[in-house]
Amino acid sequence: MKIVSWNCNGAFRNKFEFILDLNADIYIIQECENPRETSHKNYQKWAENYIWIGDSKNKGLGIFAKKEFKLKKLNWSNKFKDHSVKYFLPCSVNNEFELLAVWTHRNNSPNFGYIGQFWKYFQVNKKNFKTILLAGDFNSNSIWDEWDRWWNHSDVVKDLQELRIESLYHKFTNEKQGFESKPTLFFQKKIDRPYHIDYFFGSDFFQKKLKFIEIGNPEKWLSKSDHMPIFCEFN
């Protein structure tokens, strides 16, 4: 099984054909349009099997799968006290495992933007984190940890590790958080501003079955998006 995660930087209707040669079984796409509300017929036809969330029909978070895969959206909480967090899209795949698509936002929060949004979501849903794969744009790295904050990137990684959920890139490459050799983002498409902010996290099940994990080459992808796709294959 091959799974791809990519922040397409918008206008996915004009870019989806560019990823077809990856031949993935499941695509997790950030900043994509809702296929149901687009006039792009080829995009609609390709997106026959999908689930999607977003505040705008033009830019949201989607999971797209080959037709032989059954996607079922799960009703996990996105509430933390009186505030909603975004964007998190949980689903079951063939009733065999849970997939959580992630695209974190600042969400107008003065204190809990980006990785703080995920930290909140994790607090109310950690009971569901069992045979699970998390993938997407977390907008976070341990290089931005702050000494007086209890929900830093490193804290979240540690919390996930307590449930035996690991970053598959770091597991596969044996690199440390914050010392990644391959970036997933080139800020404002500038090659001299590289960051690693997109991830796959997986439970034991996925760690044992991981065949490889790769990050796209900017020479191929930077013309399409400031983010590079990440693709995983599992035995």
N, C-alpha and C positions, 0 to 999 in steps of 0.2 A: 504494500500500500504506500502510495506517495502522496504527501500533503505539502502544499505551498502556502506561505503567508506573505502578503505583499501590501504595503501601503502604496496605492497606485497614484497618489497625488491628484486625484480627481479625474473626471472624464473617462471613466473605465469603459464606457461604451465604445470609445475609440481606441482602446488599448487591449481589450480582452483577447483579441486574436494574436497579440504579440506573445501571450503566455501559453498558447496552445501547444507549442512544441515541447513544453515541460511535461505534458501528458500526465498531469496529476489526477488522482482520484478525487481529491478534495482541495478546493482553493478557499483560503480565508483572505478576504480583500477589505482593506480599510480605505475610506474615502470614495466609495463607489456609489453609483446611482441605484435607486430602487428599480429593478427591471420591470416591475408592474406599472410604473408611472413614466416610463420613457417611450419615446416614439421610435427608437432605434430597433428595427425589427430583428436584425441579426443578433443583437445583444439579447433581446427577449427570447429568441429561439435557442440560443446557447444556454441561457439561464433557466432551463426547464425545471431543475431540481435545486431549490435554494431556500434559505431563510434570510431575512434582512431586518435591520432596525436602523432608525435614524430620525433626527428632528426635521430634516429637510429631505425631500425626495431626491435631491441632487448629490447628497453626500452623507453616507452612512457606513454601516458595517455589515458585510454579507458573508455567508458561507455557501459555496456552490459545490455541488457534487455530481459525479456521474450518476446516471439514472438508476444503476443497480444498488446505490447506497440509499438507505432510508434515514432521512434527517427528521428528528422530532424536537421541536423547540421545547425547552424545559422552563418551568415557571419558578425560577430562582429569584430571590428578593434582590432588588436594586435599591432598597431603602435603608438608610442609616439615620435613625431618629426621624427628623423632619425633612431630610434632604435626600434626593435621588442622586445616584452616581451614574457615570456613563464613560464609554459604551462597553457593555459586556453582554455577550450573546451565547448562552449555554444551550447545547443540544445533545441528544443521544444519537449515536451512529450505529445503525443496524441493531439497536438494543444491546450492543456489546460494550461500548465505552462512552464516556462523556467527553465532549469537546467544548472548550470555552474559548470563543473568539474574543480578542481584546483590542480596544483602541481607546487608550486613556486620554482624558481631557483635563484642562484646568477647571472647567465647569464653573467658572466664576467663584471658585472657592478661594478665600484669602489664605487658607492654611493647608488644605488637603487637595491640591491639584496633582494631576498625573499619577505618580505612584501612590500618592495618598488616596486617590479614588479607588485604586485596586486594593489598598490596605483595608479600606472601609468595606468594600464588597467582600473581601475574604473573611472579615470578621463575622459576617452574618450568614455566610454560605460554606464555611470550611467543612461542615459536616458532609457536604456533597462531594468533596474532593477525594475521590477514591481511585477508581480506574479512570484516570483523567489525563487529557492533553490540553494544555493552555498554549495559545499561540496568538501573536499579533504585535502591534506597536504599543509598547509600554511607555514610551517617551521617558525612559529612565536609565540610569547607570549609577553604579556605586561611586563614581567620581564626583557626583553631586550630593553625596551624603552630608547632612548637617549634624554637628555634634550634639545639639540639644533637641533633636527630633527622634521620636521613638518609632516612626514608620518610614525610615529611610529605605532605599533600595536594598541595602545589605540586610536590614531587618526583615524585609519581606522575603528575601531569598532564604534567610535562616528559618523563618516561619514555615515556608514551603518544605524545606529540608526536614523539618520535624515530622512532616507527613510523608516523608520519603519521596518528595517530588523535587526533581533536579532540573536545572537548565541543561538541555540536551547538547547545546553547542559547547558548553564548558565541560560537560561530561565526556564528550567525544574528543575534544581537542586538548583536554587537560590544562586549559588556560584558566586563570583566575579572574573573578569578577573585577572589572575596572582595568584589566590589562589585556583586553581582546586585541588580537592582531588583525582582525578583519572587521571593518565598520559595516553597519547596515544603513547608515544615513550619512549623506554629504549635505550639510546644512546649506540651504539656498543653492544647492547643486554645485557647491564649491569644493573641489577635490582636496583643498588644503584645510577643510573643516569637517573631518570625519568623526563619527560617533557610533557607538554600538548601543542601540536602544530598542531593537526588535528581538523577540525571543520565542523559543519553544521551551516549555516546561512540561515534563512528563513524569508520571508515577512509575513505579518499578516495572510495570507491564511494558511500558514504552521504552524505558532505558534498556531493558533486556533485548528488545526486538529491533532497536535502532541499527540500521545498516550503514547509513551515512547521513550527514547534515552538511549542506553547502550554502554559501551566500553568493548571490549574483555578482558578476563582474561589472564595475561601473562603466567600462568601455561599451558594454552592451545596453545597460539599463538606465544610465544617468540621463539620457535624452528623454526618457519616459517619466521618470520620477526621481525625487531626491532620495527615496528609499530603495534599497536593494531587496529583491525577494529572497526569502529563506526557503529551501526545500529539503524535506526529510523523506527518507524511505525506510520502511519497516518491514522486517521479514514476517 
